[in-house]
Amino acid sequence: MKFTRQEIISLVSICIGSFLIILDTNIVNIIIPPLRQQLDLTISQTSWIVNSYVLAFASLILFFARLSKRIGAKSAFIAGISIFMVGSLFCGLSVTYNNLLISRILQGIGAALFAPVATTLLSSTVIEPRKRTLAFGIWSGTSGIGFAFSPMIGGFFNELWGWRSIFFINIPFTLIVIVTAFTAIKDIKKEDISMFIKEQMTVVLLIFTFVYITHEYKMMIQFPFLFMTGFLILLFLGRNYGKRFKQDLTHVVQRQMFSRLNISSLINGFTYNFSIYGIIYFISIYYQENLHLSSLETGIKFLPLTLSAMLLSSFLSPILVNKFGETLTQQLCLFAIISGSIILFVYFSITKVPPLIPASFILLGFSGAIAPVLMNAAFLATDEMYHNEISSLVNLARQMGSILSVMIVSIMLDLLPKEIVIQYFILCTIIISALAYIYLSWANTFSIKSFRYSNKKDSTPHQ
């Protein structure tokens, strides 16, 4: 089994691109204190710097998943990574909050265009099954490395050359991706599909309006008319879309694509990102502002969490699925989030025994085994004709978990002392994970009963 030169170059291109997209999802968390000092930012503004990238990514991923079929996967890939490169350059050159915010949104737009086509292009380029399996393993491992080392990489570059360097470092690598993509990646036949622009924009506006009026709660209190306008827009869009959804008149998110088990996958994806990214966000602030650690020391402190998450998601997840099945594997991961969060709660509320945090981080890292399972579980519970849509929705649910966790922590930091915020947020992760666990158990039991009833009905002789 030997890869051709074209396959190797294509794999390198896709892996580097995916690495950079994952890296920039998490890397900014580690430079929040330096950003706040140098650009004179409030907690709310730093939250927007983190969330603007993820919000653009999340709200546009459904739209770009369809657009990529219209313009061709290769064109979408190159356009996405090019926009991401320009956004990275502008981030590094930013001298004001508004400059940085717009540049982060530009990065998120590029990531949303790139992300849905990476696996599709990999499948079309590496055709032989055994080689394809290995290629996907390498790609998954590269993305895992991006998550695992993003805090340490961010801390290292910030200590060496300042916070701007974490964005400038993207430039040479994105250029490599663009050149190698042009020369090696095979394109996929374009599809003349409908874009449903009006419906897509409704989904984007729903997500953005909800996040904005929640995040900017202070402005809404100061300007009630603005709040009422935003609330009425959200109510009108939500009510109208909900009515069309119930009547099976929607095309982007269709009612018939949902089952109890794939809804559980969406909930679990949201829960995982809400817990992990929220904990990384507030503990990063705590380490640097309360314990006065450097950004590099903070990044190293996160290694038990991020490194174990990478290793477990890459290697342990398939073993767990083969031994216990998808449902029990997800339950184990949710239980790991609950257990890790309880240990963190003990540390911040009862006794500050130093080994408790790494012990908690290892358990939270174990929950990373849920990431590869979610997509497969969602596929198994969804009709094949909706696989592209459910894949985008799993990504959307996960990104919304990240957005809401950072937003909630930021709002609480405005209202309460830091350690109280930490305790409250950890309680939120415990409750949400417990509810996700209960729903998954119920959905699985219901599915088994339905399957048995269906088999029994089919086997009953007709009179």
C-alpha positions, 0 to 999 in steps of 0.5 A: 500500500503506497500513496502516489505523489498526487495523493501525498500532496493532496493529503498534506494540503488538506491536513494543514488546512484543517490543522489551521482551522482547528488551531484558530478555534481555540488559540485565541483563548490563551492570549485574552489577558494580553489582548485586554491589556494592549487593546484596552478591551472589556470582558464582553469585547474579548468574548466577541473576539473569541466568538466572532470567528466561531459565530461566522463559522457556525452560521454560514456552514449550512449555506456553504455546504450547498454552495460548495456543490454549486461552485465545486469542492476544489474551488470552495476549498481554495476560496475558503483557505484564501479568505482565511489567510486574508483574515489572518493577515488583517488580524495580525495588523489590527490596532483596534477592537473593531479591526480585530473583530471584523478580521476574525469574522473574515477568518470564520467565513473562510473556515466555513467555506473550507470545512464542509469540503475537506473530507469530501475532497479527501475521499475523491482524491484517495480512492483505494479503501485501505489507503483512504482509511489511513488517509482519514486517520492521518487527517483526524490525527492532524486535526487532533494535534491542532486542538491538543497543542493550540494553547501551548502554541498560542502561549509560545508565540505570544511569549516570543513575538507577541499576540499578533504572531499567532495570526501571522504564522498562518500566512506561510502555511495557507500559501502552501495549502493554496499552491498544493491544492491547485496542483494536486487536489482532484475536483468533484463534479459540480451539482446544479442544486438550489441554494434556497437563499431566503431560507439560508439567510433566515437561519443565519439571521436567527443564529446571529440575532439570538447571540447578539441580543443575549450577548449585548444584554447591557446595551439592551437594558440601556436601549429598550427599543433596540432590545425590543426590535431585536427580540421581535425580529427573533420572534418573527423569524423563529415563529415563521421558520418553525411554522414552515418546519412543522408543515414540511416546507423547509429545505435546508433543515427538513423535519423528516431528516430528524430522529431521536438518536440523531437529535441526541447526537446534536445535543451531545455535540453541543454539550461536549463543546459547551463544557470543554471550550467554556472550561478552557476559556475561564481557566485560561483567564483564571491562570493568567489573571489570578495565578499570574502565570504566563501565556506559555505556562498556561498553555502547558497547564492545559496539556493533560486535557488537550493531549489526552483528548487528542490521543483518546479521540484518535485511538481509544474511540474506535476501540470503545465503539467496537467493544461497547457500541456508539450509545454506551461510548457516548454515555461514558464520555458524558459521564467523564464530563460530569466526573471531571466537572465535579472534581473541578468544582471540589477544587474551586469550592472546597479544597485547592489541592493542586493534583485535582486540576490535572486529574479533572483535565484527564477525565475531561480529555477522555470525553474527547472520545465522543467527537468521532462517534457523534458523526457516525452515530448521526449518520446511522440514525439518518437517511443517507440522502440527508447525510450532508445536512446532518453532518453540517448540523452536528458541526453547527451544534458543536460550534453553538456550544462553544459560542454559548459557553464563552458568552455565558462565562463573559456575562457572569464575569461582568456580574459576579466574582471570578471564583463564583463564576467558575463554580456556577459554570461548572454546575451548568456543565454538570446539569447539561451533561446529565440531561444529555445523558438522560436523553440519550438513554431514553432515545436509545431505549425508544429506538430499541423498542421501536425496532423490536415492535417493527420486527414483531409486526413484520414477522406476524403472519397475515390472516 
